[in-house]
Amino acid sequence: MMDFMTLSLLGALFMGLMAGDAAISSNTMSVNVGLPPIVQNSGLTRRAAEEIFVTEIARIVSVPSVVPVPTPRVASRGTLIGALAEPLKLTGLTAALQDLFGLEHVRISATMLHVEAGLRLEIVVSDHGKPLRLLELSQPNLNAVELLRRGAREAFAEVVPYQVILAQLNDFLDGAQTDLSGVRATTSTMLGRNWTRDDHIEHSALLNLNAVLFLLEGDPAQAAREVQLADSLLSTRSIHALNAAFLSILSGDLEQARAQTERGIALSRREPPFIRPYVLIQRGLLAWAEGKREAALQLMQEALQVEPDNRNARSYVAWLQHLNSGAPGHFDPASLPRPLNRTQMIPALMASVFLQEPLARQIHRASSR
């Protein structure tokens, strides 16, 4: 038999592991899905349903973003400490510790029902102490997979609406969707919510994304107003400054473009590294607008070195080389061969979405394909 000291140490170790598991799980989002017998009889298991749900969320999360998002996790998969706790019937202890330490993570519980009209999915979203939200989706047939994917998108929009719209815009820019109206409708709905001061990160990100939509729709003046409003809510995002600089070059206000570019450079040091090539591109656009084509070319080449598959950087390098060579004729960025790999695109950054001709103050839609 073990002595009291050994038991105490083992108990303390186990409680430490459980507390650690609670803290780790607080950064995740668990997904739990219940299925009716008619769906299970078709071969779709609860585990597979949860995987489909989480895979759709993971696709949305994969789009580069500066807004933090929870990591989706299948509830039935469990964790290491959960597996150890199962034989001891202590599986509920992690959740209790989360409640005790204020570490409750995002939980999505979905129940699929077979009804006369087809299938219905009822979803409850629990998010860090906010009021529970209930969603109800219908499917006019027995296509459970499609219903799960729709449910995943709508449930995740309750947690991180910006990321869902960002993924929608990415699909449009990437050619997976051809209609911008769906992105516009979702954005307008989300911006119509009752926003609080605690939501300034999400709200400002949505306003900035709305500015990109306005520019896609040919309204740079409204785009500038949306960026200004986003920046007034959160002035520490490099994306706001870089987009303001992009629009200032487009309007011909080079003094403002310089100020915003410098601010964007300073703020980008605290942002994820995937923004760096677009910071260099923005600096190149400013140099080009100021008539410094050699400096602009060097900056675009540096951006291409940072991200060799960046189609915008590649387009600008070829464009500036054409101009600097004195070759006759107009350069068409669309004439460039497509890159072998998919260019990483940051839909919230205008320097990613558009190619700009600074001296002519014109923009063209960029492509990632």
C-alpha positions as CSV (number, residue, x, y, z in Angstrom):
1,M,0.0,0.0,0.0
2,M,1.1,3.5,-0.8
3,D,1.7,5.9,2.2
4,F,-0.2,9.1,2.7
5,M,2.6,11.3,1.3
6,T,2.7,9.4,-2.0
7,L,-1.1,9.5,-2.3
8,S,-1.0,13.2,-1.7
9,L,1.6,13.8,-4.3
10,L,-0.2,11.7,-6.9
11,G,-3.5,13.5,-6.1
12,A,-1.8,16.9,-6.4
13,L,-0.2,15.8,-9.7
14,F,-3.6,14.6,-11.1
15,M,-5.3,17.8,-10.0
16,G,-2.5,19.8,-11.7
17,L,-3.0,17.9,-14.9
18,M,-6.7,18.4,-14.8
19,A,-6.3,22.1,-14.2
20,G,-3.8,22.3,-17.1
21,D,-6.3,20.5,-19.3
22,A,-9.0,22.9,-18.3
23,A,-6.7,25.8,-19.2
24,I,-5.7,24.3,-22.6
25,S,-9.3,23.5,-23.4
26,S,-10.3,27.1,-22.7
27,N,-8.6,28.1,-26.0
28,T,-10.6,25.5,-28.0
29,M,-14.2,25.2,-29.2
30,S,-15.8,21.9,-28.6
31,V,-18.4,20.6,-31.0
32,N,-21.0,18.0,-30.0
33,V,-23.6,16.6,-32.5
34,G,-26.5,14.3,-31.9
35,L,-28.1,12.4,-34.9
36,P,-31.5,10.8,-35.4
37,P,-31.7,7.0,-36.1
38,I,-32.6,7.6,-39.8
39,V,-29.4,9.4,-40.4
40,Q,-27.3,7.0,-38.3
41,N,-28.8,4.1,-40.3
42,S,-27.5,5.6,-43.5
43,G,-23.9,5.2,-42.1
44,L,-23.2,8.7,-40.7
45,T,-21.9,8.3,-37.2
46,R,-21.9,10.9,-34.5
47,R,-18.1,11.1,-34.7
48,A,-18.2,11.6,-38.5
49,A,-20.9,14.3,-38.1
50,E,-18.7,16.2,-35.6
51,E,-15.7,15.9,-37.9
52,I,-17.7,17.3,-40.9
53,F,-18.9,20.2,-38.6
54,V,-15.4,20.9,-37.4
55,T,-13.8,20.5,-40.9
56,E,-16.1,23.3,-42.2
57,I,-15.1,25.6,-39.3
58,A,-11.4,24.7,-39.9
59,R,-11.8,25.7,-43.5
60,I,-13.1,29.1,-42.4
61,V,-10.3,29.5,-39.8
62,S,-7.6,28.7,-42.4
63,V,-8.0,32.1,-44.1
64,P,-5.3,34.4,-42.7
65,S,-6.7,36.9,-40.1
66,V,-5.4,39.2,-37.4
67,V,-8.5,38.6,-35.3
68,P,-8.0,35.7,-32.8
69,V,-10.3,32.7,-33.3
70,P,-10.9,29.6,-31.2
71,T,-9.5,26.2,-32.3
72,P,-12.3,23.7,-33.1
73,R,-12.2,20.3,-31.4
74,V,-14.5,17.3,-31.8
75,A,-16.1,16.7,-28.4
76,S,-16.2,12.9,-28.8
77,R,-12.4,12.8,-29.5
78,G,-11.6,13.9,-26.0
79,T,-8.2,14.9,-24.6
80,L,-5.3,13.0,-23.0
81,I,-6.2,13.7,-19.5
82,G,-9.9,13.1,-20.3
83,A,-8.9,9.6,-21.4
84,L,-7.1,9.0,-18.1
85,A,-10.0,10.3,-16.2
86,E,-12.6,8.2,-18.0
87,P,-11.9,4.9,-15.9
88,L,-12.1,6.9,-12.7
89,K,-15.4,8.5,-13.8
90,L,-13.9,12.0,-13.5
91,T,-14.7,13.2,-17.0
92,G,-16.8,16.1,-15.7
93,L,-14.0,17.4,-13.6
94,T,-12.4,19.4,-16.4
95,A,-15.6,21.3,-17.1
96,A,-16.0,22.0,-13.4
97,L,-12.5,23.3,-13.1
98,Q,-13.1,25.5,-16.2
99,D,-16.1,27.0,-14.4
100,L,-14.2,27.4,-11.2
101,F,-11.2,29.2,-12.8
102,G,-13.4,31.2,-15.3
103,L,-11.9,29.3,-18.2
104,E,-15.1,28.1,-19.9
105,H,-14.4,27.8,-23.6
106,V,-16.8,28.0,-26.6
107,R,-19.2,25.1,-26.8
108,I,-21.4,24.2,-29.7
109,S,-24.1,21.6,-29.2
110,A,-26.1,20.5,-32.2
111,T,-29.0,18.1,-32.4
112,M,-30.4,16.8,-35.7
113,L,-34.0,15.8,-35.9
114,H,-36.0,14.0,-38.5
115,V,-39.2,15.9,-39.3
116,E,-41.9,15.6,-41.9
117,A,-40.3,18.2,-44.1
118,G,-36.8,16.6,-44.0
119,L,-34.2,17.4,-41.4
120,R,-33.9,20.1,-38.7
121,L,-30.7,21.1,-36.9
122,E,-31.0,22.8,-33.5
123,I,-27.8,24.4,-32.3
124,V,-27.0,25.9,-28.9
125,V,-23.9,28.2,-28.8
126,S,-22.3,28.9,-25.5
127,D,-19.5,31.6,-25.7
128,H,-17.5,32.8,-22.6
129,G,-20.4,33.7,-20.4
130,K,-22.5,35.5,-23.1
131,P,-26.2,34.6,-23.3
132,L,-26.9,31.2,-24.9
133,R,-27.9,31.5,-28.5
134,L,-30.3,29.1,-30.2
135,L,-30.2,28.5,-34.0
136,E,-32.6,26.4,-36.0
137,L,-31.9,25.3,-39.6
138,S,-34.0,23.2,-41.9
139,Q,-33.1,20.9,-44.8
140,P,-35.9,19.9,-47.2
141,N,-34.3,16.4,-47.8
142,L,-32.1,14.0,-45.9
143,N,-28.8,15.6,-47.0
144,A,-27.3,15.6,-43.5
145,V,-23.8,16.6,-44.6
146,E,-25.0,19.8,-46.3
147,L,-27.1,20.7,-43.2
148,L,-24.1,20.1,-41.0
149,R,-21.9,22.4,-43.1
150,R,-24.5,25.1,-43.1
151,G,-24.9,24.7,-39.4
152,A,-21.2,25.0,-38.8
153,R,-21.0,28.3,-40.8
154,E,-24.0,29.8,-39.0
155,A,-23.0,28.7,-35.5
156,F,-19.4,29.9,-36.0
157,A,-20.8,33.3,-37.2
158,E,-22.3,33.7,-33.7
159,V,-18.8,33.3,-32.2
160,V,-16.5,35.1,-34.8
161,P,-18.7,36.8,-37.5
162,Y,-15.7,38.5,-39.0
163,Q,-13.9,35.3,-39.8
164,V,-16.9,33.8,-41.5
165,I,-17.3,36.8,-43.8
166,L,-13.6,36.9,-44.4
167,A,-13.8,33.3,-45.6
168,Q,-16.8,34.2,-47.8
169,L,-14.9,37.1,-49.4
170,N,-11.8,34.9,-49.9
171,D,-14.0,32.3,-51.7
172,F,-15.3,35.2,-54.0
173,L,-11.8,36.5,-54.7
174,D,-10.5,33.0,-55.3
175,G,-13.3,32.3,-57.8
176,A,-15.1,29.7,-55.7
177,Q,-18.1,32.0,-55.6
178,T,-19.1,34.4,-58.4
179,D,-21.7,36.6,-56.6
180,L,-20.6,39.3,-54.2
181,S,-24.1,39.9,-53.1
182,G,-24.0,37.1,-50.6
183,V,-21.0,38.5,-48.9
184,R,-22.6,42.0,-48.9
185,A,-25.8,40.7,-47.4
186,T,-24.0,38.8,-44.6
187,T,-21.8,41.8,-43.8
188,S,-24.8,44.2,-43.6
189,T,-26.6,41.7,-41.3
190,M,-23.6,41.4,-39.0
191,L,-22.9,45.1,-38.9
192,G,-26.6,45.7,-37.9
193,R,-26.1,43.8,-34.6
194,N,-26.0,45.7,-31.3
195,W,-22.3,46.1,-30.8
196,T,-20.8,46.9,-27.4
197,R,-17.5,48.5,-26.4
198,D,-16.2,45.0,-25.5
199,D,-16.7,44.0,-29.2
200,H,-14.5,46.7,-30.7
201,I,-11.9,44.3,-32.1
202,E,-14.6,42.3,-34.1
203,H,-16.6,45.4,-35.0
204,S,-13.6,47.4,-36.3
205,A,-12.5,44.3,-38.3
206,L,-15.9,44.1,-39.9
207,L,-15.9,47.8,-40.8
208,N,-12.5,47.4,-42.4
209,L,-13.8,44.4,-44.4
210,N,-16.8,46.4,-45.4
211,A,-14.4,49.0,-46.8
212,V,-12.9,46.4,-49.1
213,L,-16.4,45.5,-50.3
214,F,-17.2,49.1,-51.1
215,L,-14.0,49.4,-53.1
216,L,-14.9,46.2,-55.0
217,E,-18.3,47.9,-55.7
218,G,-16.5,51.0,-57.1
219,D,-17.1,53.4,-54.2
220,P,-13.7,54.5,-52.8
221,A,-15.2,57.5,-50.9
222,Q,-17.4,55.2,-48.8
223,A,-14.5,52.7,-48.5
224,A,-12.4,55.5,-46.9
225,R,-15.2,56.4,-44.5
226,E,-15.5,52.8,-43.4
227,V,-11.7,52.5,-42.8
228,Q,-11.8,55.8,-40.8
229,L,-14.6,54.5,-38.7
230,A,-12.8,51.1,-38.1
231,D,-9.6,53.0,-37.1
232,S,-11.6,55.2,-34.7
233,L,-12.7,52.0,-32.9
234,L,-9.3,50.3,-32.9
235,S,-6.2,52.4,-33.9
236,T,-3.6,49.7,-33.3
237,R,-4.3,47.5,-36.4
238,S,-1.8,47.9,-39.2
239,I,-4.5,46.8,-41.7
240,H,-6.5,50.0,-41.1
241,A,-3.5,52.2,-41.6
242,L,-2.3,50.3,-44.7
243,N,-5.8,50.4,-46.3
244,A,-6.0,54.1,-45.5
245,A,-2.7,54.6,-47.2
246,F,-3.8,52.6,-50.3
247,L,-7.0,54.8,-50.6
248,S,-5.0,58.0,-50.1
249,I,-2.7,57.1,-53.0
250,L,-5.8,56.4,-55.0
251,S,-7.2,59.8,-54.2
252,G,-3.9,61.6,-54.8
253,D,-3.3,62.6,-51.2
254,L,0.4,61.6,-51.0
255,E,1.0,63.4,-47.7
256,Q,-1.7,61.4,-46.0
257,A,-0.5,58.2,-47.8
258,R,3.0,58.7,-46.4
259,A,1.7,59.2,-42.8
260,Q,-0.5,56.2,-43.0
261,T,2.2,54.0,-44.6
262,E,4.6,54.9,-41.8
263,R,2.0,54.1,-39.2
264,G,1.2,50.8,-40.9
265,I,4.9,49.9,-40.9
266,A,5.2,50.6,-37.2
267,L,2.0,48.7,-36.3
268,S,2.8,45.7,-38.5
269,R,5.7,44.8,-36.2
270,R,3.1,43.4,-33.8
271,E,1.1,41.7,-36.5
272,P,1.5,38.1,-37.9
273,P,4.3,37.7,-40.5
274,F,2.0,37.0,-43.4
275,I,1.3,40.8,-43.6
276,R,5.0,41.6,-44.3
277,P,4.9,41.3,-48.1
278,Y,1.9,43.6,-48.3
279,V,3.7,46.2,-46.1
280,L,6.5,46.1,-48.7
281,I,4.1,46.4,-51.6
282,Q,2.4,49.4,-49.9
283,R,5.8,51.1,-49.5
284,G,6.5,50.3,-53.2
285,L,3.2,51.8,-54.3
286,L,4.0,55.0,-52.3
287,A,7.5,55.2,-53.9
288,W,5.9,54.7,-57.4
289,A,3.3,57.4,-56.7
290,E,6.2,59.8,-55.8
291,G,7.9,59.0,-59.1
292,K,10.6,56.8,-57.6
293,R,10.3,53.8,-59.8
294,E,13.7,52.3,-59.1
295,A,13.0,52.4,-55.3
296,A,9.5,51.0,-56.0
297,L,11.0,48.1,-58.0
298,Q,13.4,47.2,-55.2
299,L,10.6,47.1,-52.6
300,M,8.4,44.9,-54.9
301,Q,11.4,42.6,-55.4
302,E,11.9,42.4,-51.7
303,A,8.2,41.5,-51.2
304,L,8.6,38.7,-53.8
305,Q,11.6,37.4,-51.9
306,V,9.6,37.3,-48.7
307,E,6.7,35.4,-50.5
308,P,7.9,34.0,-53.9
309,D,4.3,33.0,-54.9
310,N,2.8,36.4,-54.2
311,R,1.1,37.2,-57.5
312,N,0.7,40.9,-56.7
313,A,4.4,41.3,-56.0
314,R,5.3,39.4,-59.2
315,S,2.9,41.6,-61.2
316,Y,4.4,44.8,-59.9
317,V,8.0,43.6,-60.5
318,A,7.2,42.8,-64.1
319,W,5.2,46.0,-64.5
320,L,7.9,48.3,-63.2
321,Q,10.6,46.4,-65.1
322,H,8.6,47.1,-68.3
323,L,8.3,50.8,-67.5
324,N,11.9,51.2,-66.4
325,S,13.1,49.5,-69.6
326,G,11.3,52.1,-71.8
327,A,9.6,49.3,-73.8
328,P,6.7,50.5,-75.9
329,G,3.1,49.6,-75.3
330,H,0.9,49.3,-72.2
331,F,1.7,46.6,-69.7
332,D,-1.2,44.3,-68.9
333,P,-0.8,42.6,-65.5
334,A,-3.3,39.9,-66.6
335,S,-0.8,38.8,-69.2
336,L,1.5,37.2,-66.6
337,P,1.5,33.4,-66.4
338,R,-0.3,32.0,-63.4
339,P,1.9,30.9,-60.5
340,L,2.3,27.2,-59.8
341,N,1.2,27.6,-56.2
342,R,-1.8,29.4,-54.9
343,T,-0.9,32.9,-53.7
344,Q,-1.7,33.6,-50.1
345,M,-4.3,36.3,-50.1
346,I,-5.3,38.5,-47.2
347,P,-8.8,39.6,-48.2
348,A,-8.9,42.4,-45.5
349,L,-5.9,44.1,-47.1
350,M,-6.6,46.2,-50.2
351,A,-3.0,45.8,-51.4
352,S,-3.9,42.0,-51.6
353,V,-7.2,42.4,-53.4
354,F,-6.3,45.0,-55.9
355,L,-3.4,46.0,-58.2
356,Q,-3.0,49.8,-58.2
357,E,-1.5,52.0,-60.9
358,P,-0.5,55.0,-58.7
359,L,0.3,57.7,-61.2
360,A,-2.9,57.0,-63.2
361,R,-4.8,56.5,-59.9
362,Q,-6.5,53.4,-61.2
363,I,-7.1,50.0,-59.6
364,H,-7.6,46.5,-61.1
365,R,-8.9,43.3,-59.5
366,A,-6.0,41.1,-58.5
367,S,-6.3,37.3,-58.7
368,S,-4.9,34.5,-56.6
369,R,-5.2,31.9,-59.4
